């Protein structure tokens, strides 16, 4: 031990000086809000070249994989990096498919309408209280243009409004939770904890990112699309894809939503032959 | 529907129709984001006979972020800050932030929580403080080291709080008054949606 005293802190913390938990939370939230303020919830369409710019001077493997990806998926939209991006991306793509004039009179569109309207029963039958989910459900249907109420946002407006888009994301989180509880035997082995605990801990709270289990569950809760996820990581070789398809539907007849995954974040990809509407 | 104000308005209506036993809620200055809450000290606890008022403030993006809860007067309790009487309880903390160490994440705020689930958690915290991370260190130490003295201090607080009892309120003295009334109301109201599972969740959250 040194013989001299350690240097004294000129401002020893006292209980009065310590900020309250709320002050700390407010501060963190304000920092986060500042960082996010300029980023749109869902961006305009952009060429993959924009993404490539982010990796200029970065690892060769990323540039190689992006080059390869660009051949089949030349366009993308970036999604706000706020921990809700998977649900936001899913909701947005689902809405785009529903809004698309080309799907308007299709069998898929009719099925989709019925499935989305029945999500209220999906939630109540899994124990969510009707009074609590009503607002989430109504706004979600409005986002999909399946419901209209005077003075309330519909379609694109929902995705542009912070509150309304959060509401829609929350509904998708609850659908995920409801499916996990409804078919708990299927999922529990992957959750590493009782499924109810998993739902409360890793699905219901906002700003928590979705992992494989949540993605599988959402695809089964709303069995209307296949999800294809391009993994942009450092593993050698070509870019690899993860596919998620609903179990009880004929996957071949369903549209595919393609997402780009980089650790902790999802963006939306558009294929060469996809009908992209602005 | 689509705003925090509407959500809060609806919850207030629900709570006026089906009050939670032991609580009174009303708006402060007609502002739907600021509620005045009266807590009747639960019978057969050291808080019996008391009446404590508090303010709940809701953020503009409620229910995506939690409300805050602060008592109006000094409130000696391990989980209440002496400076601003604000309660420190995990259910009012968003997940990801970790101001209380050692707590389980499932007790955190999420958008499926309601005023009711928060109040139920608070009432259970009153008699069962969480001393692992006290907001009031003195209260935490006294609670652990000298329960008799702690209880005496709470009793003093209960006596002081009696001045807050509204003239039109009869303080129930039996536990039955807290429980039975609620069930009767539920039976009378055909519209009231009731689910065993949801009830279990509330109960398990309450157990902490």
Interface residues (C-beta under 8 A of the other chain):
Chain A: X15 X16 X20 X21 X22 X24 X25 X28 X29 X83 X127 X128 X129 X130 X131 X132 X134 X135 X136 X138 X139 X142 X152 X153 X162 X163 X164 X166 X167 X170 X173 X174 X196 X197 X200 X201 X204 X205 X206 X207 X208
Chain B: X1 X2 X3 X4 X6 X7 X10 X14 X61 X64 X65 X68 X81 X83 X84 X86 X88 X93 X94 X95 X96 X97 X99 X100 X105 X106 X108 X109 X110 X111 X112 X114 X137 X193 X195 X197 X198 X201
